[in-house]
Amino acid sequence: MEFFDSHTHYNDEKFNEDRDNVIKEIYNSGVTKAVCVGYNLDKSSEAIEIASRYPTKIYASIGISPNDLENLTKENIGSNICKMRELVEHESVVAIGEIGLDYYWNHENKELQKELFISQIELADELNLPIIIHTREASVDTIDILKNKMKCNKKGVFHCCPLNQELVKEALKLDFYISFAGPITYKNTKNAAEIINMVPLEKIVIETDCPYLSPEPKRGTRNDSRNIEYIAKKIAEIKNMEVEEVARITYENTKRLFSI
């Protein structure tokens, strides 16, 4: 049984002490592919550096997330996009992300978030790459931007998808993939089964978002890709399938999503 972890952060400081050992262990555990996701320019560069050490095992994505705008202004968005265009030349880069809108943590800079999101969508369109979307308490604006500003056929994925029925319905209409992470295993998550059953198998991918969002029964510990099996098991339970089949389908879906 092989797994593809569609969203990781092995570029996070929490892996500084043992990053290479962890990556070796996840590969031996059956997680044979993963995407290391950037969320600002520095962490995007680190994702590329990590991916370059593990060709065909780890891939990179580059992006500036809505929670990483400390030094960003409307005036320097263009220069940041130019730097991203340089980074994307590396052969390990398979997507633009994570990008999007977050009004939970940042509700005072909505216009700047939207402008950056649109600029990065336009870059993805130009490069014919899929996007990895982070959205939190910004569903209406996220969908509106995707409907009106995105042109390419690559689409992308809603990462760690908020368990919001209307958002998922609109995302599927737009032909996006839906990625499920640790929160679907939490006891206080009320509508995980309803949302998972809404999504066709051919549109489901799975992720850990490590080192964050460890699933039950590992909640409270540093997350890594070895825990992805718990997410696959939860989907298998809800869909009344074997976990091996969930692993196989989501592996192929993730390869198709990122053109690997």
NUSEMI-72169 format. One record per residue: x, y, z negated of N, C-alpha, C, O in turn; residue in one letter. Coordinates in steps of 0.001 Angstrom, whole numbers, padded with zeros to 6 digits, always signed. Layout:
<rs>
XYZXYZXYZXYZA ...
</rs>
This chain:
<rs>
+000847-001196+000000+000000+000000+000000+000884+001249+000000+001747+001415-000862M +000648+002133+000994+001429+003358+001120+000522+004571+000912-000653+004558+001278E +001095+005618+000316+000358+006860+000100+001092+008024+000746+002317+008021+000871F +000309+009022+001153+000841+010280+001668+000298+011373+000746-000905+011630+000728F +001181+012013-000013+000796+013097-000911+000803+014394-000101+001866+014901+000257D -000375+014924+000182-000491+016033+001127-000107+017385+000548-000017+018362+001292S +000124+017469-000770+000420+018780-001359+001203+018597-002658+000662+018155-003671H +002488+018947-002604+003353+018869-003783+004148+020160-003909+004233+020960-002977T +004732+020338-005105+005636+021468-005328+006930+020961-005976+007239+021293-007120H +007664+020166-005231+008977+019729-005731+009991+020874-005708+011128+020718-006153Y +009565+022024-005184+010360+023246-005253+010104+024022-006547+010628+025123-006717N +009320+023470-007446+009024+024116-008719+010158+023902-009713+010838+022876-009686D +010352+024882-010590+011435+024806-011584+011300+023611-012519+012289+023152-013090E +010081+023107-012676+009890+021975-013578+010611+020717-013103+010763+019764-013868K +011058+020708-011842+011804+019553-011326+013307+019829-011219+014039+019020-010649F +013770+020943-011750+015178+021304-011571+016151+020288-012166+017253+020108-011647N +015754+019629-013242+016668+018722-013943+016751+017345-013294+017763+016659-013437E +015710+016931-012589+015691+015535-012119+015005+015370-010771+014469+014302-010476D +015014+016407-009958+014261+016412-008694+014588+015206-007809+013685+014505-007353R +015861+014971-007572+016240+013889-006655+015876+012521-007209+015490+011629-006453D +015996+012347-008514+015609+011073-009121+014107+010839-008986+013666+009730-008687N +013326+011899-009211+011871+011766-009090+011489+011406-007661+010659+010524-007443V +012088+012081-006691+011755+011811-005292+012116+010373-004921+011382+009711-004187I +013235+009903-005425+013621+008508-005168+012598+007551-005786+012222+006554-005169K +012155+007859-006999+011206+006985-007685+009829+006993-007020+009173+005954-006940E +009386+008168-006541+008063+008182-005909+008083+007377-004615+007102+006720-004265I +009205+007435-003911+009307+006671-002670+009273+005174-002966+008612+004411-002261Y +009976+004764-003997+009987+003348-004381+008627+002885-004894+008331+001690-004880N +007798+003827-005348+006485+003462-005894+005427+003302-004810+004311+002865-005093S +005767+003654-003569+004808+003494-002486+004333+004795-001880+003576+004780-000910G +004764+005937-002434+004456+007231-001816+005561+007508-000809+006625+008015-001164V +005304+007177+000436+006371+007196+001437+006465+008513+002202+007432+008742+002928T +005455+009385+002040+005509+010707+002662+004860+011728+001734+003947+011407+000973K +005355+012978+001813+004790+014072+001026+005098+015379+001730+006067+015485+002482A +004255+016377+001474+004514+017731+001953+004860+018597+000749+004106+018660-000222V +006006+019261+000822+006431+020194-000217+005992+021585+000229+006414+022069+001279C +005156+022214-000563+004428+023403-000136+005060+024673-000705+005323+024763-001904V +005299+025648+000167+005787+026947-000256+004655+027860-000682+003519+027705-000235G +004973+028820-001555+003950+029780-001982+004498+031194-002069+003762+032124-002400Y +005781+031369-001776+006375+032676-001505+007592+032417-000626+007895+031260-000332N +008284+033445-000206+009374+033236+000748+010490+032390+000155+011010+031497+000824L +010871+032661-001103+011948+031889-001723+011562+030420-001868+012354+029530-001558D +010351+030173-002337+009928+028788-002550+009663+028077-001223+009743+026851-001144K +009348+028848-000188+009227+028248+001140+010596+027802+001641+010729+026727+002225S +011604+028623+001411+012972+028247+001793+013421+027008+001028+014068+026126+001593S +013078+026942-000254+013433+025762-001058+012713+024521-000554+013297+023438-000524E +011455+024665-000158+010710+023521+000384+011411+022978+001625+011520+021764+001801A +011885+023877+002482+012604+023455+003692+013901+022757+003321+014256+021743+003923I +014609+023289+002337+015881+022688+001931+015657+021283+001381+016426+020369+001679E +014607+021108+000579+014305+019782+000020+013917+018820+001144+014389+017684+001194I +013054+019291+002040+012623+018438+003154+013788+018034+004037+013816+016917+004554A +014754+018931+004216+015896+018623+005086+016756+017502+004518+017484+016840+005257S +016675+017288+003206+017446+016205+002579+016730+014857+002672+017335+013808+002455R +015439+014896+002996+014644+013656+003055+013842+013604+004351+012612+013571+004314Y +014520+013596+005491+013796+013588+006766+012893+012362+006898+013253+011257+006494P +011731+012583+007466+010653+011614+007673+009962+011189+006376+008986+010440+006415T +010455+011656+005237+009812+011345+003951+009105+012573+003387+007953+012502+002960K +009820+013707+003394+009246+014947+002885+009250+015987+003995+010232+016153+004718I +008124+016680+004107+007946+017757+005071+007718+019052+004296+007472+019022+003090Y +007799+020177+004982+007663+021472+004320+006525+022274+004917+006175+022113+006086A +005952+023143+004095+005070+024189+004611+005566+025514+004048+006196+025556+002991S +005274+026598+004769+005729+027915+004337+004544+028858+004241+003649+028838+005086I +004545+029682+003203+003445+030620+003050+003631+031501+001841+004503+031266+001005G +002790+032527+001759+002737+033409+000598+001328+033300+000037+000359+033667+000702I +001216+032797-001178-000089+032552-001771-000666+033852-002331+000069+034815-002546S -001972+033881-002566-002578+035102-003127-002141+035389-004551-002418+036468-005075P -001466+034448-005184-000969+034660-006548+000502+035048-006585+001117+035050-007652N +001069+035377-005434+002500+035718-005348+002698+036998-004553+003462+037033-003589D +002008+038036-004965+002021+039285-004206+002743+040415-004954+002524+041588-004652L +003600+040076-005926+004206+041097-006779+004912+042193-005988+004784+043373-006313E +005651+041810-004958+006428+042790-004203+005819+043102-002842+006470+043681-001971N +004564+042710-002675+003934+042882-001365+003090+044156-001331+002379+044475-002284L +003185+044869-000221+002333+046026+000032+001796+045910+001452+002279+045100+002243T +000804+046717+001766+000279+046707+003140+001379+047050+004134+001378+046576+005270K +002334+047895+003682+003396+048350+004568+004418+047270+004875+005019+047293+005949E +004639+046310+003955+005688+045303+004210+005141+043924+004565+005905+042961+004622N +003836+043809+004805+003293+042521+005254+003983+042088+006544+004362+040927+006694I +004144+043030+007472+004745+042700+008758+006144+042141+008633+006492+041189+009331G +006965+042721+007745+008338+042227+007584+008346+040852+006944+009206+040029+007257S +007400+040591+006053+007298+039256+005451+006881+038218+006490+007380+037092+006473N +005985+038581+007380+005577+037666+008447+006760+037375+009365+006923+036245+009824I +007581+038379+009633+008780+038165+010458+009717+037158+009802+010289+036310+010487C +009878+037241+008492+010737+036290+007775+010142+034882+007836+010872+033899+007968K +008819+034792+007739+008170+033487+007869+008388+032915+009264+008591+031711+009418M +008346+033765+010271+008550+033303+011640+009947+032704+011813+010127+031763+012586R +010926+033240+011103+012276+032683+011140+012323+031323+010443+012962+030392+010931E +011640+031215+009293+011655+029961+008537+010994+028817+009304+011403+027661+009198L +009975+029160+010069+009192+028111+010723+009980+027412+011827+009538+026386+012343V +011129+027947+012191+011952+027311+013218+012541+025980+012751+012972+025170+013572E +012562+025752+011444+013093+024485+010931+012144+023342+011293+010926+023467+011168H +012716+022242+011737+011904+021146+012267+011042+020465+011217+010095+019758+011564E +011351+020663+009932+010570+020016+008879+009252+020716+008597+008405+020159+007898S +009048+021931+009123+007857+022714+008798+006658+022210+009605+006698+022149+010834V +005586+021849+008881+004397+021269+009534+003142+022101+009341+002098+021776+009907V +003220+023188+008540+002009+023973+008271+002376+025344+007726+003501+025580+007287A +001401+026240+007767+001485+027532+007101+000633+027438+005838-000577+027222+005908I +001273+027600+004694+000521+027510+003442+001441+027297+002263+002597+026922+002454G +000967+027523+001050-000446+027717+000867-000786+029210+000944-000047+030063+000455E -001906+029488+001562-002358+030850+001776-003836+030912+001419-004500+029879+001333I -004355+032118+001210-005781+032210+000927-006145+033377+000053-005524+034438+000113G -007172+033169-000771-007719+034216-001635-007948+033650-003024-008396+032514-003176L -007635+034453-004043-007859+034032-005428-008372+035232-006215-007600+036104-006612D -009679+035266-006435-010279+036365-007184-010424+036021-008667-010891+036843-009455Y -010024+034812-009041-010047+034443-010457-008879+035101-011182-009060+035751-012212Y -007680+034924-010633-006485+035497-011253-006232+036931-010817-005666+037722-011571W -006650+037267-009599-006319+038582-009033-007548+039185-008373-007834+038909-007208N -008270+040008-009119-009479+040600-008556-009312+042090-008252-010256+042738-007799H -008123+042635-008497-007916+044064-008260-007207+044338-006939-007065+045499-006555E -006762+043311-006239-006046+043519-004974-006687+042707-003839-005990+042137-002999N -007999+042667-003830-008716+041828-002863-008393+042201-001420-008211+041325-000575K -008323+043493-001141-008070+043919+000239-006680+043518+000704-006496+043133+001858E -005698+043608-000192-004337+043183+000152-004297+041679+000387-003656+041209+001327L -004983+040926-000467-005057+039471-000272-005641+039133+001089-005117+038280+001805Q -006729+039807+001441-007397+039510+002710-006503+039862+003898-006446+039118+004876K -005812+040986+003813-004943+041393+004912-003805+040393+005101-003472+040034+006230E -003209+039943+003991-002127+038954+004082-002660+037623+004608-002016+036995+005448L -003808+037191+004135-004412+035940+004585-004618+035970+006102-004255+035028+006807F -005198+037051+006587-005449+037181+008027-004140+037175+008807-004049+036535+009854I -003121+037882+008309-001831+037931+009008-001199+036553+009107-000594+036216+010125S -001335+035754+008055-000751+034411+008073-001572+033457+008942-001014+032554+009565Q -002888+033650+008988-003721+032883+009923-003294+033184+011353-003168+032276+012174I -003072+034459+011646-002651+034850+012990-001301+034233+013347-001075+033850+014494E -000404+034137+012363+000882+033482+012599+000677+032005+012913+001293+031470+013835L -000186+031351+012148-000485+029938+012408-001074+029750+013796-000725+028802+014499A -001966+030649+014191-002541+030590+015535-001443+030709+016594-001409+029956+017567D -000557+031667+016379+000541+031896+017328+001423+030665+017473+001873+030333+018570E +001668+029986+016341+002595+028849+016327+001890+027507+016512+002544+026466+016582L +000557+027528+016593-000242+026312+016729+000008+025340+015577+000220+024145+015782N -000024+025889+014354+000155+025094+013147-001121+025144+012300-001838+026144+012323L -001405+024073+011553-002539+024099+010632-002224+024968+009415-001064+025267+009134P -003268+025366+008705-003083+026141+007484-003511+025330+006265-004382+024464+006345I -002873+025633+005133-003213+025030+003847-003832+026137+003000-003164+027114+002660I -005109+025980+002660-005874+027059+002035-006012+026865+000534-006405+025802+000054I -005676+027925-000190-005968+028046-001618-007105+029046-001748-006974+030183-001295H -008212+028653-002355-009301+029591-002591-009894+029343-003973-010172+028207-004356T -010078+030429-004708-010677+030313-006034-011573+031522-006278-011122+032667-006262R -012839+031239-006502-013856+032267-006720-013844+033307-005602-014057+034497-005832E -013586+032821-004380-013536+033705-003212-014113+033006-001994-013693+033261-000866A -015071+032128-002222-015573+031266-001147-016162+032051+000010-015887+031745+001170S -016969+033057-000289-017660+033791+000771-016659+034495+001673-016749+034398+002897V -015704+035206+001076-014708+035910+001885-013804+034941+002632-013426+035206+003773D -013452+033824+002009-012595+032832+002667-013264+032305+003938-012654+032290+005008T -014512+031876+003812-015232+031333+004967-015452+032414+006023-015323+032149+007218I -015780+033618+005593-016005+034708+006546-014748+034982+007372-014829+035170+008586D -013593+035003+006718-012335+035242+007436-012052+034098+008406-011648+034342+009543I -012254+032869+007979-011990+031736+008864-012909+031750+010078-012485+031430+011189L -014158+032118+009866-015105+032155+010984-014754+033245+011986-014957+033074+013188K -014232+034354+011503-014079+035527+012355-012646+035832+012776-012432+036621+013696N -011667+035226+012124-010277+035580+012403-009422+034428+012907-008308+034655+013380K -009915+033196+012818-009099+032047+013206-009488+031591+014607-010669+031414+014905M -008496+031405+015458-008752+031058+016853-008286+029658+017230-008877+029028+018108K -007236+029163+016582-006583+027950+017084-007390+026694+016786-008337+026718+016000C -007000+025605+017422-007683+024327+017235-007089+023493+016113-007632+022443+015769N -005976+023947+015534-005297+023140+014522-006050+023099+013204-005980+022105+012481K -006770+024170+012881-007526+024258+011638-006606+024045+010445-005609+024755+010307K -006920+023075+009570-006094+022869+008396-006850+022156+007304-007687+021294+007570G -006544+022528+006044-007063+021783+004906-007363+022734+003752-006626+023689+003505V -008453+022455+003056-008735+023125+001791-008054+022316+000697-008497+021222+000346F -006968+022872+000165-006165+022169-000825-006860+022201-002184-007488+023193-002553H -006735+021099-002920-007357+020965-004245-008748+021591-004205-009047+022538-004933C -009565+021049-003360-010814+021697-002982-011677+022028-004198-011980+021151-005007C -012074+023300-004325-013035+023635-005380-014302+022812-005204-014775+022633-004082P -014845+022318-006286-016008+021437-006195-017267+022292-006062-018104+022369-006960L -017355+022925-004903-018415+023879-004580-019116+023363-003331-018530+023333-002248N -020356+022963-003485-021074+022302-002391-021160+023181-001151-020938+022697-000041Q -021476+024456-001314-021629+025347-000162-020302+025550+000560-020259+025573+001790E -019215+025699-000206-017895+025868+000398-017518+024643+001222-017051+024772+002353L -017721+023459+000658-017366+022226+001355-018202+022069+002616-017684+021670+003659V -019498+022381+002529-020365+022287+003701-019857+023192+004828-019786+022770+005982K -019505+024429+004492-019027+025370+005511-017647+024963+006038-017372+025102+007230E -016783+024462+005153-015454+024014+005581-015556+022869+006577-014819+022832+007562A -016460+021941+006326-016649+020816+007247-017222+021276+008580-016851+020750+009630L -018121+022252+008548-018641+022804+009800-017521+023383+010653-017563+023320+011882K -016512+023949+009981-015375+024550+010684-014311+023518+011044-013269+023864+011601L -014577+022242+010723-013698+021130+011096-012411+021085+010283-011384+020621+010777D -012456+021563+009036-011306+021472+008144-011313+020143+007405-012356+019517+007215F -010119+019733+006994-009977+018604+006083-010213+019092+004657-010066+020277+004355Y -010583+018154+003788-010804+018453+002377-009844+017602+001559-009806+016379+001696I -009074+018260+000712-008084+017539-000098-008534+017483-001553-008895+018500-002144S -008507+016283-002117-008902+016083-003507-007675+015815-004361-006734+015140-003943F -007711+016368-005579-006580+016264-006497-007071+015801-007870-008202+015335-008008A -006216+015931-008874-006481+015424-010220-007813+015797-010831-008402+014968-011525G -008331+017025-010607-009585+017387-011266-010758+016456-010997-011684+016413-011807P -010762+015712-009900-011893+014789-009671-011918+013658-010689-012933+012975-010826I -010802+013448-011414-010744+012384-012424-011104+012875-013822-011231+012065-014740T -011272+014184-014001-011489+014728-015340-012908+014436-015825-013869+014489-015058Y -013012+014131-017099-014312+013765-017669-015297+014924-017651-016507+014702-017609K -014795+016171-017680-015703+017316-017707-016020+017854-016313-016664+018895-016182N -015569+017149-015269-015908+017534-013899-017261+016928-013548-017407+015708-013469T -018238+017788-013341-019618+017312-013263-020061+016839-011884-020885+015930-011782K -019527+017442-010820-020096+017141-009504-019096+016534-008540-019252+016660-007325N -018065+015873-009068-017049+015285-008190-017662+014255-007244-017370+014262-006048A -018499+013381-007764-019073+012328-006924-019927+012926-005818-019863+012476-004674A -020719+013928-006144-021579+014578-005153-020742+015174-004020-021074+015008-002846E -019658+015866-004371-018820+016515-003356-018084+015470-002525-018030+015579-001300I -017518+014460-003177-016778+013421-002453-017688+012701-001468-017270+012375-000357I -018913+012455-001866-019842+011778-000961-020279+012669+000203-020756+012166+001221N -020120+013971+000061-020433+014882+001164-019416+014798+002294-019735+015090+003446M -018186+014398+001963-017079+014491+002915-016892+013175+003642-016683+012150+002992V -016958+013163+004960-016709+011924+005709-015292+011424+005459-014372+012212+005237P -015131+010124+005496-013811+009545+005223-012729+010108+006130-011586+010281+005705L -013083+010394+007377-012070+010871+008324-011622+012300+008043-010719+012808+008708E -012256+012963+007046-011864+014330+006703-011262+014441+005294-011011+015546+004815K -011033+013312+004640-010488+013326+003282-008979+013122+003300-008477+012208+003954I -008256+013983+002576-006858+013726+002251-006703+013865+000739-007574+014417+000066V -005598+013364+000217-005393+013373-001234-004055+014036-001559-003137+014067-000740I -003977+014558-002768-002781+015294-003191-002635+015217-004706-003576+014884-005427E -001426+015535-005166-001227+015678-006609-001136+017131-007043-001470+017448-008185T -000685+018037-006149-000373+019420-006526+000666+019450-007641+000706+020383-008443D +001506+018418-007682+002486+018329-008753+003463+019502-008699+003785+019992-007617C +003937+019954-009871+003847+019332-011202+002580+019649-011989+002511+019390-013190P +001582+020207-011316+000348+020627-011989-000750+019583-011837-000622+018634-011063Y -001833+019774-012591-003090+019031-012411-002939+017516-012500-003497+016792-011676L -002206+017038-013471-002085+015593-013646-003461+014966-013839-004280+015481-014600S -003714+013860-013154-005023+013205-013288-005120+012428-014599-004113+012149-015250P -006347+012088-014970-006525+011105-016046-005972+009773-015549-006216+009423-014395E -005239+009013-016362-004991+009192-017782-003664+009881-018104-003160+009746-019219P -003094+010610-017154-001795+011260-017348-001928+012734-017677-000929+013449-017741K -003141+013191-017884-003376+014612-018122-002542+015113-019302-002441+014448-020333R -001946+016298-019133-001105+016854-020189+000373+016589-019997+001199+017110-020746G +000718+015779-018995+002125+015501-018699+002493+016132-017353+001619+016520-016577T +003792+016228-017091+004211+016734-015791+003761+015766-014703+003986+014559-014789R +003138+016309-013709+002599+015481-012631+003672+015214-011577+004555+016045-011364N +003598+014056-010918+004381+013811-009711+003600+012851-008821+002530+012374-009198D +004134+012578-007659+003374+011858-006631+003019+010428-007023+002123+009834-006423S +003694+009872-008003+003337+008517-008426+001917+008448-008963+001324+007370-009003R +001360+009587-009379+000009+009613-009939-001085+009705-008878-002269+009753-009211N -000701+009729-007621-001722+009890-006585-002663+008683-006509-003789+008792-006024I -002197+007564-006981-003041+006368-006944-004308+006564-007783-005359+006025-007438E -004225+007329-008882-005414+007571-009706-006481+008339-008926-007676+008112-009113Y -006048+009243-008059-006989+010014-007246-007620+009105-006201-008828+009157-005968I -006794+008271-005575-007319+007315-004589-008302+006341-005242-009319+005989-004645A -008000+005913-006454-008892+004979-007156-010242+005621-007448-011281+004970-007337K -010227+006891-007818-011491+007580-008111-012344+007699-006855-013556+007487-006901K -011714+008036-005738-012456+008121-004474-012999+006745-004084-014138+006628-003632I -012183+005708-004261-012620+004349-003940-013820+003934-004794-014756+003295-004314A -013767+004312-006058-014878+003993-006968-016163+004681-006506-017225+004060-006467E -016063+005952-006160-017245+006715-005760-017777+006255-004403-018988+006195-004194I -016874+005934-003491-017272+005529-002137-017532+004026-002035-017905+003530-000972K -017335+003303-003139-017533+001850-003159-016637+001170-002129-017100+000410-001277N -015334+001467-002233-014339+000934-001303-013181+000340-002088-013084+000514-003303M -012314-000356-001388-011059-000800-001978-010060+000354-001937-010042+001132-000983E -009233+000461-002972-008263+001550-003025-007264+001457-001873-006779+002477-001383V -006961+000245-001446-006041+000066-000317-006591+000721+000951-005839+001277+001751E -007908+000648+001123-008526+001252+002303-008494+002778+002208-008264+003459+003208E -008724+003313+001011-008624+004766+000818-007200+005229+001107-006996+006254+001758V -006220+004476+000624-004815+004834+000872-004523+004847+002365-003881+005770+002867A -004991+003829+003075-004713+003728+004514-005368+004867+005297-004739+005489+006152R -006633+005127+004994-007369+006151+005737-006792+007539+005465-006586+008320+006394I -006533+007848+004197-006015+009181+003885-004594+009362+004410-004197+010478+004746T -003832+008289+004482-002477+008353+005056-002565+008756+006530-001848+009648+006984Y -003437+008098+007255-003590+008403+008682-004193+009791+008889-003810+010507+009814E -005136+010167+008026-005719+011500+008125-004666+012589+007939-004659+013587+008661N -003776+012388+006963-002761+013399+006669-001751+013497+007798-001300+014592+008135T -001396+012368+008382-000515+012401+009548-001160+013174+010690-000498+013955+011373K -002453+012953+010893-003162+013648+011972-003280+015145+011671-003096+015979+012558R -003587+015475+010421-003704+016873+010019-002435+017658+010336-002494+018767+010866L -001279+017065+010003-000005+017778+010162+000759+017371+011431+001919+017745+011605F +000110+016612+012311+000727+016197+013584+002069+015518+013351+003072+015868+013972S +002073+014548+012455+003304+013797+012125+003243+012433+012797+004170+011634+012657I 
</rs>
